[in-house]
Amino acid sequence: MHTSLLIERIDRVPVTVTLTPGLSMLALITDALAGRARGAPEAWRRLVRSAARRPDPTVVRSLASPGFSVLPDLVLPGEFTRDLDVPDQLDMLRDLPGDALVEEVETIVGGRPPEHWRPALTHPHRWLHGYAALLEEVWSAMRPVWERARPLLEREVERVAVAAARRSLDVLLNSLHPNCRYRDDTLSFPDFEPEHFTIGSRGLVLMPMLAGPEALISRLDGPEAVWLGYPLPGADLPPRRHEDRLRLLVGDVRAAILTALERPLTMGALARRVGYAPNAVSYHCNRLESAGLISRRRDGREIYVERTPRASVVVDLFAGW
C-alpha cells in the first residue's frame, strides 16, 4: 500500500527547505517511547528516554499505535514554510483550545476516532499540555545534538538548492528515503492508510530530520504547500568509531586528515601521521581548504595545516555519536 503525489511539472515546482527541530523530536518520541522503531541511533534513544521522565501514557499511545498514521496537524509544522523553533511550537500548543484537537482528529478519520485516540479526545486540553511538556523535555536533551548537526543541515539546504537550480529534483526525490520513489511524475512511499494527491500549483517543502533512516513524516493535503520530513543524510550512520562514520561522509583520506589535525601539523608530519603519500595528502588538502575545512599557513620553510572551527564542529559531531 502506497501513498502517492503526482508532480506533473517538477521543473516548475517551487522547492524550499525548512529546519524544524520539533518534527525531529516527534520522530524520536515515536521511535524511543512508542515502539515505532525507525533506526534512530541508540544514543539518541537513550537521551529521549532519560529526558522524558514521566510521559503521559495517553500522549505516547495516541501518537504511534501500530497500523495507524493519524497525526493531527497541530503537532506538525502546518503551513509553515519557514524555520519553526521549538519554543514557538510550544507556545502554539499551549494556547490551543482542547476542541481544536477533537476537531482535527475527527476530520482526519472521518467520524469515529480509532480506539487509541479516544482517551486523548476525552481530555484534549490535558493531551495538548502533555505533548507540549514531552516535546520540551526531549528538546532540552536533544538540542546539543541538533546544534552539532548544524553543518550537516546547512549542507542539506545547499544540496536541495543545487538540485533545484540544475533541474535534477527527480534525482533528489529518489535519494530522500530508501522507501521513496519518484517515477512517471509521481512520488510514492509505503503508508498504512494510502491516499493519492496531486501537487498542482502548490509548493514542496522539504524538512530534513534528525531521525532514524526509516523515519518519514508527510503532509500532502495542505492548501499552499505539501511537505515531507525525511532523515538528514549523514545523521543515521551505524554505531562505529567516529572516524569510521566520518569516512562515510567525506571519504577515507579526508577523514584521516581531519581526525589527525587535533593540533596544527606540517604537511610532512601530516602525511606520516595518516600514512598516505605526500602528493595525495596535498591533493586532498586542496579540496578540504576549498570547502573551508582546513587552513594552511607558512612558517619559514614549513607549511602548517590546521582544522577550521567548522571542521572541528563536524568532527565533534561524529565523535558525539
N, C-alpha and C positions, 0 to 999 in steps of 0.2 A: 504494500500500500504506500503510495507516494503522494505528497502534496506537490503541485506544480505551479509555476509562474511563467506565463507567456510574456516574452520580451521581444516584440516584433522588430523594433529598430534599435538594436543595442548600441549602435554608434551614436545615437541621439539621446540616450538616457542620461540625465544629469546624475552624477555619482558623487557622494560625499562620504567622508569618514568621520565618525564621532567617537570620542573616548569617554565612555560612560561606565565608570567602575561599578556602579550599582548592579548592572547587568551581570558582570563577572561574579559579584557576591551572590546573586541569585543562583547562578550556575553552580557555584561551590557549595552553597547551602543545600541544594538538592542532591549534590554528589556526596557530601560528607555526612549529612544528617538524615537525609530522607531516602537513602537506598537507591538512588538513580546514579549508579556508578558510571562516570564518563571518562575515567582515566586520569583524573587530576593527580598531580604528584602527591605522594603520601605526606610530605612535609606540609603542604598546604592543607590537606585534610586534617592533619593534627592541629594546625593553627586554628582552623574553623571550629573543631570540636572543643578545643580548650577555651576559645573565646566565648562560645555560646554556652554560658554557664547553666541556665535553666530555660531552654527554649520552650515556648508554648507548644505542646504537642498538637493542638488544633491547627496551628500555623504550619508546622512541619508536615503533618499528614495531608493537608489540603494541597500543598504545592507539588507533591511528587508521588501520588499513588500510581503504581504500575498500571499501564494500559490506558492512561488518560493524559491529555496535554492541555487541560484547562488552566490558563493563567490569565487572570483579569488584567486589563490594560493598566490599571493603576499601580501594579507592581513592575511595570515595564516602562521604557523611556517614552512611550506615547508618540506624540507628533514632534518631539524634539529633533531638530536637525543640527543641533549644536551640542557641545560637550555639556554633560549634566553631572554636577558634583553630587556626592552622596549627601552632604548636609542639606542641599536644596531639595533632594528627593525626600529626605526625612521630614522636612518642613511640610512638603506637599502631602505626604501620607498622614501626618498627624492633624492636618487641617481638614481632611476629607470627612464628610458625614458618613455614618455607617450605611445609610441607604445606597450610597454610591457603589459599595461592594456588592450588595444584594442585586442591584440592577444590572451590573456588569456581568456577574456570573449567570444570572438568568437569561440575559441576552445571548451570551456565548452558547449556552446549552439549549436554548430554545424552549424553555419551560422548566420542567422538573430537574433540579440540580442533582448531580451524582452523589452517592452516599457520602463520600469522603469530604464533600464541601458543606454538607448540611449543618454540622456543628458550628462551622465558621459563620454561616449565614444566620444562625440563631443569635449570635453575639458579634455582629460585624464590627462594632466600634472596638471591642477587645481585640479582634483579629488584626485590624489596621495598626493598632498601637503595639501589638505583639510582634507583627512583622517588622515595624519600624525599629523596635528595640533589638531584634535579632540582627537586622541589617547593620545597625550601628555597632553592635558588638563585633560582628565579623569584619567590618571595615576597619575597626580600630586595630585588629590583628593583622589584616592583610595590606593595610595602607603602605607599610615599608616595602613590601614585595612589589606593589603597584609602582611605587616611585622608582625602585631599582629597575623595573621593566621599561621605564620611560624611553630609553634609546631604542628598544625593540618596537615600541608603539609608534615612535616617530618614524622609524624605518618603514613600518607598515603603511603609514599615511603617505609616505613618499612612493611606495610601491604601487598603491592604488592610483595615485596621481599620474605616475608614468604610464600605467596600463591604460588609463582613460585618454591620455594625450596621444598614445600610439595606437589607439583603437584596437586594443587587444583585451577588452573586457571579457570576451569569451574564454580566453586562457585563464584570466584571473578568477573567474567564477568557478572554473573547474578545479582550481587549486585551493579554494577556501576550506574545504572539508572533505574527508575521504568518502562521505556518502552523498555529496552534492554532485550533480551532473548538469552540464549545460549542453544541450543538443537540440538541433532543429528549432532554434529560437525559444527554447523552454528550459528553465531552471527547475530541477526536481530534487526531492530528498525524501527519505522514508518518514512516515508520520503515522501515529496511532489513529488519527482521525483525518484522513486525507481530504483535501479540497483543491479546487482549481481556480486560479486567479489570472488576471491579465493586468500588466502594469499600466497600459495606456499612456497617459501623459504624466504620470507621477514620477517622482524621483526615486533613486535607490540609495539607501543609507546603509553603509557597512559599519559594523561595530565589533572590532577585534576584542576578544575576551581573554582574561587570564583564567583558563579553564582547561579541563582535560581534552584530549584530541577528538573525543566523540561528542562534545558538547555543541549544541546547536539550538538557538532560540530565534524565532522569527515573528514578525507581524506583517502580513501581506495584504491586509484589508484597510489600511489607513487611507484617508481621503486625499492626502497630499503626497505621501511617500510610503514606500514599503521599506522595511529594514530587516537586516539579518545579522544576528550575533554569532560569531564563529571563533574558533580557537586562534589566538595570536600565534603566528608562525615563530617557532623557536622557543615557545614557552611551555611546550608539552614534552620536553625531552626526557628520555628514560633515566632512571636513577643510576648515573655513573659518576666517576670523578669529574669535577667541574671542568678540568682541561679537556676531557673527552667530549663533554657536552659543547664546549666552546668550539671544538673542531667541527662539529656538525654545522655550526653557523658560519665559520669563516675559513674552514679548511685546515689541514694538518700543520703546514708550515707557519701560517699566520697565527694560529692558536698557540703554537710553541713559542713564537716570538713574543706575543702579548703576555703569555704566562711567565716567560723568563725575565721580563722587564720589571721586576719588583723594585729595581733601582736602575739608574742610568748605566748603560754598558757601552763600551766601544764596539764598533762594527766587528772587529776581530773577536773580541770576547763573546759577543752575542752569537756569532757563527759557531764558536766552540761550544757554547752552552747548549744550543739547540741541536747541534750535530748535523748541520747542513752545510753545503758548500757556500763560500762567501758570495759568489755571484748569485746563487739562488736566494740567499738572505737579502742581498741588496735589491733584487727584483721585487721581493715581497714587501720590503720596507718602503719602496717607492709607492706601492699600491696602498699600504696602510697609511702612509703620510698623506696621500691624496684623499683618503677617507677621513682624515682628521683624527686618526687613532694613535699615531706616534708623531714625535718631532725629532729633528736632528740638529745638532749644533757642533761647530768646530771649536776645538780647544787645542791650539798649537797644531801638531801634525795629526791629532786624533779626531775622529768624528764620533760623538756620543749620541746614543739613541735612547729615548725615554717615552713612556706611555703618556698620552694626554689625559686630562681629567675625564674626558668622555670615554676613553678606552678603559680606564680604571673602573668606571661605573659598570661597563659591560662585563669585565672580568669578575667584579664583586657580585654582580647579579647571578652569574653561574656558580660562583663559589657558595652563594647562599642557598642554592638548591641541592 
